[in-house]
Structure formats: structure tokens, C-alpha cells
Amino acid sequence: MVNDTIIITREISNSANDQAQKISSINDNMEHISDTVNENSKTAEQNAAVSEELSGQFEVLSGMINRFKLKR
């Protein structure tokens, strides 16, 4: 009876330790995902800014090109 209780207590302790390790691993992975999402967000903002700049440059270039008339 006492031995059974000791065995069960050890199993519970081992299971609790396993769960704690898995929870720690999940937390680490969630932190990694969060970092990746933040990095992707920053990259998207940079891409939007570059796209806006290129659009402005295209408008300027289009205006310059439209000054020229082709002879036929």
C-alpha cells in the first residue's frame, strides 16, 4: 500500500516535470513566432514605404517622358 502510493507519487511527479518541460518548449516557440511576426510586420512596413517612393518616382519619370513627342 505504501509502496503503491510512492510509485503513484513518483509517476505524478515525473508527469508534472514532463509537462513543465513541454510548456517551457511551447513558450519558447510562441516567443519565436511572436518575434517572427514582428519582423514580418516591420518588413511589410518597409516594403510599403519603398513602394510608395517608387510610385512617386514613376510619376516624376512619366511626367518627364510625356514632354517628349515622337515624330512619325
DRENVEX-299318 format. One record per residue: x, y negated, z negated of N, C-alpha, C, CB in turn; residue number from 1. Coordinates in steps of 0.001 Angstrom, whole numbers. Atoms other than C-alpha are relative to their C-alpha. Glycine has a CB too. Example, Ala and Ser with C-alpha at 12.3 -4.5 7.8 and 13.67 -1.06 7.14 Angstrom:
<pts>
{pt {890; 1190; 0}; {12300; 4500; -7800}; {900; -1200; 0}; {-992; -27; -1246}; 1};
{pt {-820; 1190; 60}; {13670; 1060; -7140}; {-770; -1090; -730}; {414; -462; 1415}; 2};
</pts>
This chain:
<pts>
{pt {816; 1189; 0}; {0; 0; 0}; {862; -1256; 0}; {-930; 4; -1195}; 1};
{pt {-898; 1150; 52}; {2735; -2484; -957}; {849; -47; 1264}; {899; 61; -1258}; 2};
{pt {-803; -57; -1225}; {4851; -1295; 1971}; {-805; -481; 1208}; {508; 1433; 242}; 3};
{pt {862; 446; -1094}; {1917; -1839; 4329}; {-136; -1523; -8}; {-1388; 661; -105}; 4};
{pt {128; 1450; 127}; {1498; -5369; 3017}; {1285; -697; 459}; {-329; -386; -1459}; 5};
{pt {-1294; 564; -406}; {5210; -6063; 3520}; {143; 62; 1515}; {1170; 755; -681}; 6};
{pt {-92; -166; -1460}; {5075; -4722; 7079}; {-907; -1010; 709}; {-385; 1450; 413}; 7};
{pt {954; 932; -610}; {1999; -6774; 7935}; {494; -1442; -156}; {-1407; 161; -641}; 8};
{pt {-519; 1350; 232}; {3556; -9886; 6375}; {1161; -298; 937}; {445; -165; -1461}; 9};
{pt {-1116; 176; -936}; {6714; -9382; 8473}; {-509; -196; 1424}; {947; 1211; -59}; 10};
{pt {568; 130; -1347}; {4635; -8944; 11621}; {-620; -1385; 196}; {-1060; 1098; 249}; 11};
{pt {593; 1348; -68}; {2726; -12128; 10859}; {1097; -1051; 108}; {-887; -280; -1246}; 12};
{pt {-1114; 941; -27}; {5985; -13970; 10208}; {684; 3; 1367}; {1014; 340; -1101}; 13};
{pt {-631; -117; -1325}; {7543; -12669; 13432}; {-884; -629; 1083}; {276; 1486; 339}; 14};
{pt {932; 575; -973}; {4447; -13619; 15412}; {-34; -1521; -105}; {-1410; 573; -206}; 15};
{pt {-8; 1448; 211}; {4433; -17090; 13871}; {1271; -619; 570}; {-125; -329; -1496}; 16};
{pt {-1261; 492; -560}; {8094; -17542; 14812}; {-30; 12; 1529}; {1175; 848; -508}; 17};
{pt {129; -82; -1457}; {7411; -16370; 18371}; {-889; -1132; 533}; {-579; 1372; 412}; 18};
{pt {905; 1062; -425}; {4510; -18792; 18657}; {674; -1367; -108}; {-1284; 25; -838}; 19};
{pt {-696; 1276; 186}; {6632; -21648; 17304}; {1008; -230; 1120}; {707; -37; -1368}; 20};
{pt {-964; 117; -1091}; {9328; -20941; 19906}; {-710; -300; 1322}; {832; 1289; 123}; 21};
{pt {747; 222; -1242}; {6756; -20814; 22706}; {-606; -1395; 31}; {-1101; 1052; 161}; 22};
{pt {542; 1360; 79}; {5126; -24036; 21531}; {1117; -1014; 259}; {-661; -254; -1390}; 23};
{pt {-1138; 881; -232}; {8544; -25690; 21477}; {363; -30; 1488}; {1211; 453; -839}; 24};
{pt {-281; -86; -1435}; {9176; -24484; 25026}; {-1058; -753; 809}; {61; 1473; 449}; 25};
{pt {1090; 718; -675}; {5771; -25808; 26131}; {196; -1497; -161}; {-1380; 428; -562}; 26};
{pt {-233; 1428; 235}; {6544; -29177; 24533}; {1146; -526; 860}; {300; -254; -1482}; 27};
{pt {-1134; 401; -847}; {9894; -29329; 26344}; {-433; -120; 1460}; {1159; 1015; -129}; 28};
{pt {471; 28; -1385}; {8213; -28508; 29653}; {-957; -1167; 246}; {-688; 1319; 348}; 29};
{pt {922; 1127; -141}; {5489; -31098; 29074}; {778; -1316; 62}; {-1010; -27; -1172}; 30};
{pt {-842; 1201; -29}; {8169; -33717; 28382}; {668; -147; 1363}; {1070; 55; -1117}; 31};
{pt {-615; 5; -1332}; {9915; -32739; 31617}; {-1026; -437; 1055}; {566; 1409; 346}; 32};
{pt {1064; 384; -936}; {6612; -33050; 33518}; {-285; -1491; -125}; {-1291; 821; -262}; 33};
{pt {257; 1418; 232}; {5984; -36448; 31951}; {1107; -862; 607}; {-125; -282; -1504}; 34};
{pt {-1124; 737; -581}; {9460; -37650; 32949}; {-85; -8; 1526}; {1336; 614; -453}; 35};
{pt {112; -116; -1453}; {8913; -36405; 36499}; {-1129; -879; 532}; {-233; 1462; 404}; 36};
{pt {1128; 840; -411}; {5522; -38131; 36748}; {397; -1474; -60}; {-1238; 264; -896}; 37};
{pt {-450; 1392; 123}; {7050; -41402; 35506}; {973; -373; 1117}; {662; -227; -1365}; 38};
{pt {-969; 244; -1074}; {9897; -41110; 38003}; {-714; -108; 1348}; {1060; 1130; 45}; 39};
{pt {768; 51; -1249}; {7437; -40397; 40836}; {-784; -1304; 103}; {-958; 1200; 94}; 40};
{pt {751; 1252; 14}; {5375; -43403; 39809}; {904; -1181; 361}; {-642; -222; -1378}; 41};
{pt {-954; 1067; -312}; {8418; -45678; 39910}; {388; 45; 1474}; {1258; 120; -885}; 42};
{pt {-359; -150; -1407}; {9386; -44292; 43311}; {-1139; -472; 900}; {354; 1462; 312}; 43};
{pt {1156; 447; -787}; {5865; -44880; 44629}; {-93; -1520; 2}; {-1302; 609; -554}; 44};
{pt {18; 1471; 71}; {6003; -48499; 43420}; {1090; -595; 881}; {180; -477; -1456}; 45};
{pt {-1095; 483; -840}; {9366; -48980; 45123}; {-346; 159; 1476}; {1301; 751; -325}; 46};
{pt {391; -239; -1387}; {8043; -47438; 48335}; {-1048; -1007; 453}; {-531; 1423; 167}; 47};
{pt {1032; 983; -337}; {5033; -49762; 48264}; {632; -1363; 251}; {-1052; -97; -1127}; 48};
{pt {-681; 1281; -173}; {7311; -52787; 47852}; {781; -30; 1311}; {939; -270; -1182}; 49};
{pt {-759; -80; -1247}; {9539; -51663; 50725}; {-947; -49; 1195}; {853; 1289; 40}; 50};
{pt {991; -7; -1074}; {6511; -51009; 52890}; {-548; -1400; 246}; {-1142; 962; -334}; 51};
{pt {498; 1375; -117}; {5184; -54500; 52192}; {1049; -901; 651}; {-391; -554; -1386}; 52};
{pt {-1094; 788; -574}; {8575; -56017; 53018}; {144; 304; 1495}; {1333; 293; -742}; 53};
{pt {-111; -374; -1413}; {8782; -54061; 56283}; {-1167; -545; 820}; {66; 1522; 141}; 54};
{pt {1172; 547; -682}; {5279; -55153; 57196}; {199; -1488; 283}; {-1276; 222; -845}; 55};
{pt {-285; 1416; -193}; {6281; -58784; 56707}; {1046; -216; 1075}; {460; -627; -1298}; 56};
{pt {-1048; 118; -1015}; {9410; -58300; 58793}; {-551; 322; 1390}; {1179; 935; -335}; 57};
{pt {636; -341; -1270}; {7318; -56679; 61525}; {-796; -1182; 540}; {-913; 1222; -166}; 58};
{pt {789; 1164; -420}; {5025; -59704; 61612}; {922; -1090; 555}; {-837; -552; -1189}; 59};
{pt {-962; 1009; -469}; {8017; -62054; 61965}; {563; 410; 1357}; {1151; -188; -1027}; 60};
{pt {-559; -508; -1253}; {9544; -59889; 64699}; {-1029; -53; 1124}; {503; 1434; -183}; 61};
{pt {1067; 58; -1007}; {6214; -59651; 66526}; {-190; -1429; 492}; {-1325; 545; -577}; 62};
{pt {111; 1413; -382}; {5954; -63434; 66480}; {1136; -426; 909}; {-24; -884; -1238}; 63};
{pt {-1160; 338; -837}; {9454; -63745; 67949}; {-144; 609; 1394}; {1309; 491; -663}; 64};
{pt {150; -697; -1271}; {8749; -61194; 70663}; {-1095; -639; 842}; {-307; 1479; -234}; 65};
{pt {1123; 593; -736}; {5459; -62855; 71608}; {374; -1324; 666}; {-1177; -217; -938}; 66};
{pt {-458; 1233; -648}; {7375; -66030; 72530}; {543; 241; 1399}; {1063; -663; -844}; 67};
{pt {-550; -334; -1308}; {8908; -64239; 75447}; {-1124; 439; 926}; {1073; 1106; -117}; 68};
{pt {997; -402; -997}; {6873; -63829; 78598}; {736; 786; 1085}; {-763; -1254; 609}; 69};
{pt {-594; -845; -1045}; {7617; -61117; 81095}; {-396; -542; 1365}; {-450; 1486; -152}; 70};
{pt {277; 389; -1380}; {7906; -62073; 84738}; {-341; 1257; 768}; {1213; -751; 648}; 71};
{pt {401; -1185; -771}; {6151; -59759; 87118}; {244; -219; 1451}; {-1461; 344; -230}; 72};
</pts>
